[in-house]
Amino acid sequence: MQSEKRWPGIIKDISHSMSRIDQTKTLIRLLYTGAVYFFAVALVHALGIKIPGLFVYFNVPSHAYQDRIISFLAFGWSVFFFLAAKKMETDLVKAILGLGLIALIALFANTVISDFEHLDVSIDRKYFLAIISVLFIYWLSLLVFSKELFKRHTDEN
């Protein structure tokens, strides 16, 4: 009788542990994906190859020096994501989430207030908003899958 009562508890513990492992593995994969993404952004900006998704404003004229500056910054983000995935420290993940949200808000605001039509009437901001939306979904995924890391950190302290 006693062993029958223990089984639901054991199954629940195993399920909870697997859920934590899956969330952590997913977060690690998402962070490595971010590292690869920002490395690709750095590479295409350094080479001046305008690929939608890797260039948010892919059909807006830009100067080579601007693309090189973005390249350096994107490489920094790539390293930032790589370190966060490798170390899994809450402060790094929190920084990525906080700074990422600020970057998304800034991209959105820039897209809404910029007069792209002045540069070229064929520029349609809906493509930029679509790219920013995908980045926002990625950011939300990071937020959702980081909750277990934050909970574990709180439980340890």
Buried (B, 14 or more C-beta within 10 A) or exposed (E): EEEEEEEEEEEEEEEEEEEBEEBBEBBBEBBBBBBEBBBBBBBBBBEEEBEEBBBBBBBBEBEEEEBBEBBEBBBEBBEBBBBBBEEBEBEBBBEBBEEBEEBBEEBBEEBEEBEBEEEEEEBEBEBBBEBBEEBBEBBEBBBEBBEBBBEBBEEEE
